């Protein structure tokens, strides 16, 4: 866990990889992750946990496979959404987008069940964030 404040804009500027989350800090047994995303992720589901999304910049679409059928939620900048555990979903960003995720530590980016993973999607439980201290006031 980081013992100093973290500037999210500086943290986002510290990496370029898409669909490759960085761990900003931890809250109890959860990671707070940020990621840059564009294009499609992969259909996947997390069997034991919900997945929280907050759009910091850009726009995120999340396709969902629910009992009533498929639907897509659209999240503009500043919007949050939680995908319930066990729900198959596929994030898609039509423009370069920055997101914040809240997931239990050790949660894989492609969930417990997933389609074939394309090359541009990083299968990870999150990468350590390069040290980006908050600017002094």
BAPADREN-491342 format. One record per residue: residue number from 1; z, x, y of N, C-alpha, C in turn; residue in one letter. Coordinates in Angstrom, 3 decimals. Layout:
N
ATOM    nr       n_c3       n_c1       n_c2      ca_c3      ca_c1      ca_c2       c_c3       c_c1       c_c2   rest
ATOM   NUM          Z          X          Y          Z          X          Y          Z          X          Y      a
...
end
This chain:
137
ATOM    nr       n_c3       n_c1       n_c2      ca_c3      ca_c1      ca_c2       c_c3       c_c1       c_c2   rest
ATOM     1      0.000      0.841     -1.172      0.000      0.000      0.000      0.000      0.887      1.236      x
ATOM     2     -0.710      0.445      2.255     -0.792      1.194      3.495      0.455      0.912      4.332      x
ATOM     3      1.109      1.963      4.828      2.325      1.783      5.622      2.046      1.773      7.119      x
ATOM     4      0.778      1.832      7.488      0.370      1.804      8.894     -0.610      0.654      9.098      x
ATOM     5     -0.692      0.123     10.313     -1.686     -0.925     10.581     -3.099     -0.419     10.300      x
ATOM     6     -3.968     -1.321      9.900     -5.354     -0.977      9.599     -6.270     -1.775     10.522      x
ATOM     7     -7.161     -1.096     11.184     -8.183     -1.734     12.006     -9.305     -2.191     11.076      x
ATOM     8     -9.506     -3.493     10.931    -10.559     -3.976     10.041    -11.952     -3.544     10.500      x
ATOM     9    -12.275     -3.586     11.804    -13.595     -3.083     12.208    -13.804     -1.609     11.840      x
ATOM    10    -12.767     -0.778     12.024    -12.898      0.632     11.662    -13.012      0.791     10.150      x
ATOM    11    -12.252      0.003      9.412    -12.314      0.066      7.951    -13.706     -0.320      7.466      x
ATOM    12    -14.271     -1.375      8.026    -15.626     -1.795      7.638    -16.662     -0.735      8.013      x
ATOM    13    -16.435     -0.035      9.109    -17.373      1.005      9.538    -17.285      2.255      8.667      x
ATOM    14    -16.253      2.351      7.825    -16.044      3.570      7.047    -16.861      3.629      5.749      x
ATOM    15    -17.622      2.570      5.429    -18.448      2.591      4.224    -19.696      1.754      4.444      x
ATOM    16    -20.719      1.987      3.617    -21.991      1.276      3.771    -22.373      0.449      2.541      x
ATOM    17    -21.750      0.707      1.404    -22.138      0.042      0.166    -21.934     -1.471      0.247      x
ATOM    18    -22.907     -2.202     -0.330    -22.846     -3.661     -0.393    -22.179     -4.092     -1.696      x
ATOM    19    -21.480     -5.214     -1.659    -20.830     -5.788     -2.848    -19.936     -4.755     -3.539      x
ATOM    20    -19.241     -3.951     -2.760    -18.375     -2.886     -3.275    -17.073     -2.886     -2.465      x
ATOM    21    -16.127     -3.764     -2.811    -14.944     -3.971     -1.976    -14.016     -2.763     -1.875      x
ATOM    22    -13.375     -2.685     -0.719    -12.367     -1.663     -0.442    -11.011     -2.363     -0.314      x
ATOM    23     -9.989     -1.737     -0.856     -8.642     -2.304     -0.795     -7.994     -1.866      0.510      x
ATOM    24     -7.664     -2.841      1.355     -7.072     -2.564      2.665     -5.568     -2.379      2.537      x
ATOM    25     -4.937     -3.260      1.769     -3.494     -3.221      1.571     -3.158     -4.101      0.377      x
ATOM    26     -1.888     -4.217      0.077     -1.432     -5.090     -1.002     -0.363     -6.023     -0.454      x
ATOM    27     -0.322     -7.222     -1.006      0.699     -8.215     -0.690      1.271     -8.665     -2.028      x
ATOM    28      2.499     -8.274     -2.313      3.089     -8.523     -3.630      2.159     -7.963     -4.694      x
ATOM    29      1.671     -8.766     -5.609      0.791     -8.283     -6.670     -0.679     -8.575     -6.377      x
ATOM    30     -1.026     -8.742     -5.110     -2.391     -9.067     -4.705     -2.981     -7.963     -3.855      x
ATOM    31     -4.285     -7.722     -4.035     -5.029     -6.818     -3.163     -5.658     -7.618     -2.039      x
ATOM    32     -5.625     -7.061     -0.845     -6.412     -7.565      0.276     -7.601     -6.627      0.349      x
ATOM    33     -8.789     -7.179      0.111    -10.005     -6.370      0.036    -10.989     -6.793      1.114      x
ATOM    34    -11.780     -5.845      1.577    -12.888     -6.155      2.476    -14.167     -5.690      1.799      x
ATOM    35    -15.262     -6.346      2.143    -16.554     -5.951      1.575    -17.664     -6.293      2.542      x
ATOM    36    -18.712     -5.503      2.464    -19.966     -5.814      3.141    -20.869     -6.426      2.089      x
ATOM    37    -21.501     -7.531      2.416    -22.340     -8.205      1.430    -23.634     -8.677      2.083      x
ATOM    38    -24.689     -8.678      1.288    -25.973     -9.237      1.697    -26.768     -9.480      0.421      x
ATOM    39    -27.505    -10.589      0.401    -28.241    -10.960     -0.794    -27.325    -11.643     -1.797      x
ATOM    40    -27.730    -11.624     -3.072    -27.014    -12.358     -4.108    -26.028    -11.479     -4.873      x
ATOM    41    -24.953    -12.084     -5.293    -23.994    -11.446     -6.194    -24.418    -11.814     -7.602      x
ATOM    42    -23.533    -12.319     -8.436    -23.840    -12.694     -9.809    -23.000    -13.932    -10.146      x
ATOM    43    -23.538    -14.831    -10.973    -22.725    -15.949    -11.452    -21.567    -15.369    -12.252      x
ATOM    44    -20.347    -15.787    -11.914    -19.179    -15.305    -12.634    -18.018    -16.276    -12.462      x
ATOM    45    -16.990    -16.087    -13.278    -15.778    -16.906    -13.176    -14.563    -16.031    -13.454      x
ATOM    46    -13.488    -16.348    -12.765    -12.196    -15.709    -12.993    -11.337    -16.729    -13.741      x
ATOM    47    -11.051    -16.451    -14.990    -10.347    -17.423    -15.834     -8.888    -17.630    -15.462      x
ATOM    48     -8.241    -16.625    -14.841     -6.801    -16.701    -14.623     -6.374    -16.670    -13.161      x
ATOM    49     -7.320    -16.702    -12.244     -6.939    -16.624    -10.838     -7.954    -17.323     -9.940      x
ATOM    50     -7.453    -17.863     -8.838     -8.329    -18.351     -7.777     -8.895    -17.129     -7.053      x
ATOM    51     -9.934    -17.353     -6.234    -10.501    -16.261     -5.432    -10.639    -16.760     -3.996      x
ATOM    52     -9.971    -16.065     -3.081     -9.949    -16.442     -1.663    -10.974    -15.621     -0.890      x
ATOM    53    -11.793    -16.302     -0.081    -12.798    -15.664      0.770    -12.528    -16.022      2.235      x
ATOM    54    -12.600    -15.033      3.116    -12.552    -15.237      4.566    -13.740    -14.485      5.150      x
ATOM    55    -14.597    -15.170      5.892    -15.778    -14.538      6.474    -15.394    -13.934      7.833      x
ATOM    56    -15.458    -12.608      7.920    -15.131    -11.898      9.155    -16.316    -11.848     10.105      x
ATOM    57    -17.511    -11.771      9.536    -18.729    -11.721     10.338    -19.887    -12.149      9.445      x
ATOM    58    -20.879    -12.814     10.017    -22.043    -13.248      9.246    -21.848    -14.634      8.664      x
ATOM    59    -22.426    -14.853      7.487    -22.373    -16.167      6.843    -22.438    -15.979      5.336      x
ATOM    60    -21.570    -16.671      4.629    -21.525    -16.574      3.174    -21.756    -17.950      2.573      x
ATOM    61    -22.629    -18.000      1.573    -22.859    -19.219      0.793    -22.234    -18.963     -0.574      x
ATOM    62    -21.565    -19.958     -1.118    -21.007    -19.823     -2.463    -21.480    -21.012     -3.288      x
ATOM    63    -22.339    -20.737     -4.275    -22.782    -21.768     -5.208    -21.674    -21.952     -6.238      x
ATOM    64    -21.390    -23.206     -6.568    -20.314    -23.538     -7.502    -20.853    -24.411     -8.621      x
ATOM    65    -20.413    -24.165     -9.833    -20.710    -25.031    -10.969    -19.425    -25.789    -11.291      x
ATOM    66    -19.415    -27.072    -10.923    -18.237    -27.908    -11.105    -18.546    -29.031    -12.090      x
ATOM    67    -17.517    -29.751    -12.504    -17.693    -30.841    -13.462    -18.722    -31.860    -12.973      x
ATOM    68    -18.766    -32.104    -11.668    -19.700    -33.084    -11.095    -21.099    -32.510    -10.895      x
ATOM    69    -21.294    -31.212    -11.179    -22.592    -30.568    -10.989    -22.486    -29.364    -10.075      x
ATOM    70    -23.644    -28.845     -9.687    -23.673    -27.682     -8.802    -23.674    -28.123     -7.344      x
ATOM    71    -23.011    -27.333     -6.519    -23.042    -27.523     -5.070    -22.871    -26.159     -4.421      x
ATOM    72    -23.199    -26.080     -3.147    -23.051    -24.835     -2.399    -22.225    -25.096     -1.157      x
ATOM    73    -21.221    -24.267     -0.928    -20.458    -24.328      0.317    -20.982    -23.223      1.223      x
ATOM    74    -21.061    -23.515      2.504    -21.549    -22.556      3.497    -20.373    -22.201      4.397      x
ATOM    75    -20.109    -20.911      4.496    -18.991    -20.416      5.290    -19.499    -19.580      6.460      x
ATOM    76    -19.476    -20.127      7.667    -19.828    -19.306      8.833    -18.657    -18.388      9.198      x
ATOM    77    -18.884    -17.487     10.120    -17.859    -16.560     10.608    -16.580    -17.329     10.941      x
ATOM    78    -15.462    -16.811     10.460    -14.172    -17.427     10.739    -13.746    -18.474      9.726      x
ATOM    79    -14.585    -18.749      8.726    -14.265    -19.771      7.726    -13.631    -19.143      6.491      x
ATOM    80    -12.786    -19.944      5.833    -12.136    -19.513      4.602    -12.370    -20.549      3.519      x
ATOM    81    -12.369    -20.085      2.275    -12.569    -20.982      1.136    -11.954    -20.336     -0.098      x
ATOM    82    -11.379    -21.163     -0.949    -10.820    -20.681     -2.208    -11.600    -21.284     -3.363      x
ATOM    83    -12.116    -20.426     -4.236    -12.769    -20.870     -5.466    -11.669    -21.022     -6.511      x
ATOM    84    -11.517    -22.226     -7.090    -10.453    -22.422     -8.083    -10.699    -21.609     -9.357      x
ATOM    85     -9.629    -21.172     -9.974     -9.719    -20.410    -11.226    -10.580    -21.151    -12.236      x
ATOM    86    -11.367    -20.391    -12.978    -12.215    -20.961    -14.016    -13.526    -21.540    -13.533      x
ATOM    87    -13.740    -21.633    -12.220    -14.965    -22.209    -11.667    -16.038    -21.129    -11.561      x
ATOM    88    -17.174    -21.356    -12.218    -18.291    -20.418    -12.090    -18.820    -20.488    -10.664      x
ATOM    89    -19.070    -19.325    -10.082    -19.556    -19.283     -8.705    -20.445    -18.063     -8.507      x
ATOM    90    -21.292    -18.173     -7.484    -22.223    -17.090     -7.161    -22.315    -16.969     -5.644      x
ATOM    91    -21.669    -15.964     -5.068    -21.784    -15.739     -3.625    -23.175    -15.232     -3.249      x
ATOM    92    -23.594    -15.606     -2.048    -24.887    -15.193     -1.509    -24.734    -15.074      0.003      x
ATOM    93    -25.219    -13.987      0.560    -25.189    -13.785      2.012    -26.615    -13.657      2.524      x
ATOM    94    -27.092    -14.623      3.336    -28.465    -14.568      3.834    -28.675    -13.506      4.916      x
ATOM    95    -27.576    -13.046      5.514    -27.612    -12.010      6.557    -26.489    -11.015      6.244      x
ATOM    96    -26.522     -9.820      6.824    -25.399     -8.900      6.609    -24.081     -9.584      6.991      x
ATOM    97    -23.120     -9.526      6.085    -21.880    -10.281      6.243    -20.697     -9.405      5.842      x
ATOM    98    -19.575     -9.608      6.515    -18.333     -8.922      6.174    -17.326     -9.973      5.737      x
ATOM    99    -16.681     -9.725      4.590    -15.722    -10.688      4.061    -14.393    -10.003      3.743      x
ATOM   100    -13.343    -10.819      3.704    -12.034    -10.394      3.257    -11.700    -11.242      2.036      x
ATOM   101    -11.210    -10.603      0.981    -10.864    -11.282     -0.269     -9.393    -11.052     -0.581      x
ATOM   102     -8.774    -12.042     -1.201     -7.404    -11.913     -1.671     -7.401    -12.234     -3.155      x
ATOM   103     -7.078    -11.223     -3.974     -7.126    -11.378     -5.425     -5.999    -10.578     -6.063      x
ATOM   104     -5.521    -11.006     -7.244     -4.508    -10.201     -7.928     -5.022     -8.778     -8.178      x
ATOM   105     -4.153     -7.810     -8.011     -4.511     -6.423     -8.279     -5.098     -6.309     -9.681      x
ATOM   106     -6.214     -5.604     -9.796     -6.859     -5.409    -11.086     -7.950     -6.411    -11.393      x
ATOM   107     -8.176     -7.387    -10.504     -9.231     -8.378    -10.721    -10.593     -7.722    -10.549      x
ATOM   108    -11.464     -7.911    -11.538    -12.815     -7.336    -11.476    -13.723     -8.181    -10.580      x
ATOM   109    -14.626     -7.521     -9.885    -15.544     -8.202     -8.966    -16.480     -9.171     -9.674      x
ATOM   110    -16.671     -8.985    -10.966    -17.563     -9.874    -11.723    -16.774    -10.823    -12.632      x
ATOM   111    -15.492    -10.930    -12.403    -14.672    -11.882    -13.131    -14.510    -11.557    -14.600      x
ATOM   112    -14.096    -12.594    -15.350    -13.877    -12.468    -16.784    -15.114    -12.850    -17.577      x
ATOM   113    -15.947    -13.697    -16.967    -17.210    -14.130    -17.579    -18.280    -14.003    -16.511      x
ATOM   114    -19.449    -13.438    -16.881    -20.494    -13.260    -15.873    -21.862    -13.138    -16.520      x
ATOM   115    -22.897    -13.398    -15.707    -24.280    -13.158    -16.119    -24.537    -11.649    -16.078      x
ATOM   116    -25.755    -11.262    -16.409    -26.126     -9.850    -16.302    -25.906     -9.384    -14.871      x
ATOM   117    -25.338     -8.209    -14.734    -24.984     -7.691    -13.413    -26.141     -6.871    -12.856      x
ATOM   118    -26.691     -7.273    -11.684    -27.767     -6.489    -11.078    -27.241     -5.149    -10.563      x
ATOM   119    -28.135     -4.189    -10.394    -27.750     -2.836     -9.979    -26.993     -2.778     -8.662      x
ATOM   120    -27.291     -3.692     -7.740    -26.679     -3.616     -6.411    -25.248     -4.159     -6.374      x
ATOM   121    -24.747     -4.704     -7.488    -23.380     -5.231     -7.540    -22.484     -4.203     -8.225      x
ATOM   122    -21.437     -3.800     -7.531    -20.485     -2.818     -8.034    -19.445     -3.528     -8.904      x
ATOM   123    -19.388     -3.165    -10.180    -18.358     -3.712    -11.069    -17.123     -2.843    -10.895      x
ATOM   124    -16.104     -3.389    -10.226    -14.930     -2.599     -9.875    -13.728     -3.521     -9.717      x
ATOM   125    -12.557     -2.931     -9.660    -11.343     -3.656     -9.291    -10.971     -3.311     -7.854      x
ATOM   126    -11.927     -2.742     -7.124    -11.726     -2.352     -5.730    -11.589     -0.846     -5.606      x
ATOM   127    -12.097     -0.322     -4.509    -12.014      1.108     -4.220    -10.975      1.345     -3.131      x
ATOM   128    -10.354      2.495     -3.188     -9.409      2.868     -2.137    -10.151      2.970     -0.811      x
ATOM   129     -9.517      2.540      0.222    -10.075      2.616      1.561     -9.808      3.998      2.133      x
ATOM   130    -10.830      4.606      2.719    -10.627      5.890      3.406     -9.598      5.661      4.516      x
ATOM   131     -8.797      6.641      4.790     -7.750      6.504      5.805     -8.374      6.187      7.159      x
ATOM   132     -8.069      5.011      7.685     -8.582      4.604      8.994     -7.413      4.063      9.815      x
ATOM   133     -6.635      4.947     10.413     -5.470      4.492     11.174     -5.898      3.638     12.372      x
ATOM   134     -5.028      2.749     12.736     -5.288      1.901     13.898     -5.244      2.776     15.148      x
ATOM   135     -6.191      2.564     16.080     -6.195      3.404     17.287     -4.870      3.270     18.068      x
ATOM   136     -4.421      4.373     18.617     -3.193      4.359     19.428     -3.427      3.587     20.707      x
ATOM   137     -2.406      2.919     21.129     -2.499      2.148     22.387     -2.038      2.960     23.553      x
end
